[in-house]
Amino acid sequence: MFFIGTAGIGGSVLSTLLLMGVIVLGIGMTFLVSRLLSATILKGIPSSFTLELPPYRRPQIGKVIVRSIFDRTLFVLGRAAVVAAPAGLLIWLLANIPYGNASLLAYCAAFLDPFAQLLGLDGVILFAFILGFPANEIVVPIIIMTYMATGSLIDISDLTQLHALLVDNGWTWLTAVCTILFSLMHWPCSTTCMTIGKETKSLKWTAISFAVPAGIGMLICFLVATTARMLGLA
């Protein structure tokens, strides 16, 4: 959104290359972190994966539909009611309760800003990632909402307008790069954490699954931002 804008066919090609680069980086980081974990906290722990295939039977359409509704749809809706609904209420309260001349949302973002600057971000971006824990899809709408000082989540379909909004709020190429890196490596969303907890039945491994990507994301962003500033590139 920041680098490409609406640059036509050339922009589409460049955006494809950028996205491919991010995907390759994510795969590479996965292998690297897996290697590090295998040599440290997972050292000596056997790893196995067993998948039992059920016997093949002719599908029963009615049963498939019913089981899909109960096993998938209602399960997802239940988790949404438990996690997403309270999070939505919290975001609305923070955006609409004033504190001095600004909202609580803006105040919290300003409080986080000094630490976020070390990561190449700003307080709004970092707080949006925190509030986006229930669903990563709402991170960018929270950023836009805070920058525009609106009381509800909005979406901007015009990338040129969005680019101008980001630049007006202090974004540089370094901010965009660090936001991409943090998006790629930060903590998993609430649904993933719930699934990890359900599968492992361990609060310890759930916490580790949260802390490892969060720590790596912050470290990578800090190193990139510090290096760019030391070289005078930002």
C-alpha positions in Angstrom: 0.0 0.0 0.0 2.8 2.4 0.8 5.4 1.6 -1.9 3.1 0.8 -4.9 0.0 2.9 -4.8 -1.9 2.8 -8.1 1.0 2.5 -10.5 -0.7 0.4 -13.2 0.8 -2.7 -14.6 4.3 -1.9 -13.4 3.0 -1.4 -9.9 1.2 -4.8 -10.1 4.5 -6.5 -11.0 6.4 -4.7 -8.3 3.8 -5.5 -5.7 3.9 -9.1 -6.7 7.7 -9.2 -6.3 7.5 -7.4 -3.0 4.9 -9.9 -1.7 6.9 -12.8 -3.0 9.9 -11.4 -1.2 8.0 -11.2 2.1 6.7 -14.8 1.7 10.3 -16.1 1.0 11.5 -14.2 4.0 8.8 -15.7 6.1 9.8 -19.2 5.0 13.4 -18.6 5.6 12.7 -17.2 9.1 10.6 -20.3 9.8 13.5 -22.6 9.0 16.0 -20.5 11.0 13.8 -20.3 14.1 13.0 -24.0 13.9 16.7 -24.8 13.8 17.4 -22.5 16.7 14.6 -24.0 18.8 15.7 -27.5 18.0 19.2 -26.6 19.3 17.9 -24.9 22.5 14.5 -25.4 24.2 13.4 -28.3 22.0 16.8 -30.1 22.2 16.3 -33.8 22.8 12.5 -33.7 22.5 11.4 -36.2 19.8 9.1 -34.8 17.1 6.6 -37.1 15.4 3.5 -36.6 13.3 0.8 -39.3 12.8 -2.2 -38.9 10.6 -4.8 -41.7 10.6 -6.9 -41.8 7.5 -10.5 -42.9 8.0 -11.9 -45.6 5.7 -13.3 -44.3 2.4 -17.1 -44.1 2.3 -19.6 -42.6 0.0 -20.3 -39.0 1.2 -23.6 -38.3 2.8 -24.6 -34.8 1.8 -26.9 -34.1 4.7 -24.4 -35.3 7.3 -21.6 -33.3 5.7 -23.7 -30.1 5.8 -24.7 -30.7 9.4 -21.3 -31.6 10.6 -19.8 -28.6 8.8 -22.2 -26.3 10.5 -21.6 -27.7 14.0 -17.9 -28.4 13.7 -16.8 -25.4 11.7 -19.3 -22.5 11.5 -20.6 -22.6 15.1 -17.1 -23.3 16.5 -15.8 -20.2 14.7 -18.8 -18.1 15.7 -18.3 -19.2 19.3 -14.7 -18.1 19.4 -15.7 -14.9 17.8 -18.2 -14.2 20.5 -15.7 -15.0 23.2 -12.8 -13.0 21.8 -13.7 -10.7 19.0 -16.9 -9.2 20.5 -15.2 -8.0 23.8 -12.2 -6.7 21.7 -14.5 -4.8 19.5 -16.2 -3.2 22.5 -12.8 -2.3 24.0 -11.7 -0.7 20.7 -14.9 1.3 20.5 -14.6 2.5 24.1 -11.0 3.6 23.6 -11.8 5.5 20.5 -14.9 7.3 21.9 -13.9 8.0 25.5 -12.1 11.4 25.6 -9.0 12.0 27.7 -8.2 15.7 27.7 -8.2 16.9 24.1 -7.8 13.4 22.6 -9.3 9.9 22.9 -8.0 7.2 25.2 -6.9 5.4 22.0 -4.7 8.3 21.0 -3.3 8.7 24.5 -2.3 5.0 24.7 -0.7 5.3 21.3 1.3 8.4 22.5 2.4 6.5 25.6 3.8 3.6 23.4 5.4 5.9 20.9 8.9 6.2 22.4 9.3 2.4 22.5 7.7 2.0 19.1 10.2 4.5 17.6 13.0 2.2 18.6 11.3 -0.5 16.3 11.0 1.9 13.4 7.2 2.2 14.0 5.1 4.7 15.9 2.8 4.4 18.9 -0.3 4.1 16.7 1.0 1.2 14.7 2.2 -0.7 17.8 -1.0 -0.2 19.7 -3.0 -1.2 16.6 -1.1 -4.5 16.6 -1.9 -5.0 20.3 -5.6 -4.3 19.8 -5.5 -6.5 16.7 -4.7 -9.6 18.7 -8.2 -11.0 18.3 -7.9 -10.7 14.5 -4.9 -9.3 12.6 -7.2 -8.1 9.8 -8.3 -5.1 11.9 -4.8 -3.7 12.4 -4.8 -1.4 9.4 -8.3 -0.1 10.0 -7.3 0.7 13.6 -4.3 2.6 12.3 -6.5 4.6 9.9 -9.1 5.2 12.5 -6.6 6.6 14.9 -4.8 8.8 12.4 -8.2 10.2 11.2 -9.5 10.6 14.8 -12.7 8.8 13.9 -14.7 6.8 16.4 -15.3 3.7 14.3 -13.3 1.4 12.0 -13.2 2.6 8.4 -11.5 1.4 5.2 -9.9 3.5 2.5 -10.1 1.8 -0.9 -8.1 4.5 -2.7 -4.4 3.6 -2.3 -3.3 7.1 -3.3 -5.4 8.6 -0.6 -4.2 6.1 1.9 -0.5 6.8 1.0 -1.1 10.5 1.5 -2.7 9.8 4.9 0.3 7.7 6.0 2.9 10.3 4.8 1.0 13.1 6.6 1.3 11.1 9.8 5.0 10.7 9.6 5.5 7.5 7.6 8.7 7.0 5.8 10.1 4.1 3.8 11.6 2.8 7.1 8.2 2.9 8.8 6.7 0.9 5.9 9.5 -1.7 5.9 9.3 -2.2 9.7 5.5 -2.4 9.6 5.8 -5.2 7.0 8.5 -7.0 9.0 6.5 -6.7 12.2 3.3 -7.9 10.4 5.2 -10.9 9.2 6.8 -11.9 12.5 4.7 -10.6 15.4 2.7 -12.7 17.8 0.0 -15.1 16.5 -3.7 -14.0 16.8 -6.0 -15.1 19.5 -7.5 -17.9 17.5 -4.1 -19.4 16.9 -3.2 -19.1 20.5 -6.4 -20.8 21.5 -5.7 -23.6 19.1 -2.2 -24.1 20.4 -3.5 -24.2 23.9 -6.1 -26.7 23.0 -3.7 -29.0 21.1 -0.8 -28.8 23.6 -2.9 -28.5 26.8 0.0 -26.4 28.1 0.1 -22.8 29.1 3.9 -22.9 28.9 4.0 -23.8 25.2 1.2 -21.4 24.4 3.2 -18.6 26.0 6.3 -19.6 24.2 4.5 -19.7 20.9 3.4 -16.1 21.6 6.7 -14.8 23.0 9.1 -16.3 20.4 7.6 -14.5 17.3 6.9 -11.4 19.3 10.5 -11.2 20.5 12.0 -12.0 17.0 9.7 -9.4 15.3 10.8 -6.7 17.8 14.5 -7.7 17.4 14.4 -7.7 13.6 12.6 -4.3 13.5 15.0 -2.8 16.0 18.1 -4.0 14.1 16.7 -2.7 10.7 15.7 0.6 12.2 19.0 1.1 14.1 21.1 0.1 11.1 19.2 2.5 8.7 19.6 5.4 11.2 23.2 4.7 11.8 23.8 4.7 8.0 21.9 8.0 7.6 19.2 6.4 5.5 16.3 7.5 7.7 
